[in-house]
Amino acid sequence: MFIGDANGADRALQQRLADRGYERVVVYAVTGMLRNNVGHWKVRSVDAPRGATLTGRRPEVSRFYGIVVSIFYDDHNPPTTNAGG
């Protein structure tokens, strides 16, 4: 399973996977900026333009994994997906 390193939904799902003993997990993070890796899994670093927002990083991540599903709630942007090329 591939998962992000952000606080919130990513971290909550990481905790659930770790609690259940999942081992085949890869955490993606912008190079040099790993925020959460609850299960101490393999990390896949993603290069993104300096200062890029989530929207700017998403295409870089989707190049590796083919599709990215982002979870938003409350006052955040609506859900989006990107298909890699």
C-alpha positions as CSV (number, residue, x, y, z in Angstrom):
1,M,0.0,0.0,0.0
2,F,1.2,3.5,-0.8
3,I,0.4,6.3,1.6
4,G,1.3,9.9,2.2
5,D,3.1,11.3,5.3
6,A,0.8,14.2,6.1
7,N,-0.8,14.9,9.5
8,G,-4.5,14.1,9.7
9,A,-6.0,11.4,7.4
10,D,-2.6,10.0,6.2
11,R,-1.3,9.7,9.8
12,A,-4.5,8.2,11.1
13,L,-4.4,5.5,8.3
14,Q,-0.7,4.9,9.0
15,Q,-1.6,4.3,12.7
16,R,-4.4,1.9,11.8
17,L,-2.1,-0.1,9.4
18,A,0.7,-0.2,12.1
19,D,-1.8,-1.4,14.7
20,R,-2.9,-4.2,12.4
21,G,0.7,-5.2,11.7
22,Y,0.9,-4.3,8.0
23,E,4.4,-4.6,6.7
24,R,4.1,-4.0,2.9
25,V,3.6,-0.2,3.1
26,V,5.5,2.6,1.4
27,V,5.3,6.1,2.6
28,Y,5.8,8.9,0.1
29,A,7.2,12.2,1.1
30,V,8.8,15.2,-0.4
31,T,12.6,14.7,-0.4
32,G,14.0,15.8,3.0
33,M,10.6,16.5,4.6
34,L,9.2,13.3,6.0
35,R,6.6,14.2,8.6
36,N,5.1,10.8,9.6
37,N,6.1,7.2,9.3
38,V,4.3,5.5,12.2
39,G,5.2,1.9,11.1
40,H,8.9,2.7,10.2
41,W,8.1,1.5,6.6
42,K,10.1,2.1,3.5
43,V,10.0,5.8,2.3
44,R,9.8,6.9,-1.3
45,S,11.1,10.4,-1.7
46,V,9.5,12.6,-4.3
47,D,11.2,15.6,-5.7
48,A,8.9,18.6,-6.1
49,P,9.6,22.2,-7.0
50,R,10.8,24.3,-4.1
51,G,7.8,25.8,-2.2
52,A,5.3,23.8,-4.2
53,T,1.9,23.4,-2.6
54,L,0.1,20.0,-2.4
55,T,-1.4,20.8,-5.8
56,G,2.1,21.3,-7.2
57,R,3.5,18.1,-5.7
58,R,0.6,15.8,-6.7
59,P,1.7,15.3,-10.3
60,E,5.2,14.3,-9.1
61,V,3.7,11.7,-6.8
62,S,1.3,10.4,-9.4
63,R,4.2,9.8,-11.8
64,F,5.4,7.0,-9.4
65,Y,2.1,5.5,-8.5
66,G,-0.3,6.1,-11.4
67,I,-3.1,7.6,-9.4
68,V,-3.4,9.7,-6.3
69,V,-6.6,10.1,-4.3
70,S,-6.6,13.0,-1.9
71,I,-8.9,13.2,1.1
72,F,-10.3,16.6,2.1
73,Y,-13.0,17.5,4.6
74,D,-14.5,20.5,6.4
75,D,-13.2,23.7,4.9
76,H,-10.7,22.1,2.7
77,N,-10.7,21.7,-1.1
78,P,-13.0,19.1,-2.7
79,P,-11.6,15.6,-3.4
80,T,-9.4,15.3,-6.4
81,T,-7.5,12.6,-8.3
82,N,-4.6,12.7,-10.7
83,A,-3.7,10.0,-13.2
84,G,-0.1,9.7,-14.0
85,G,1.2,9.7,-17.5
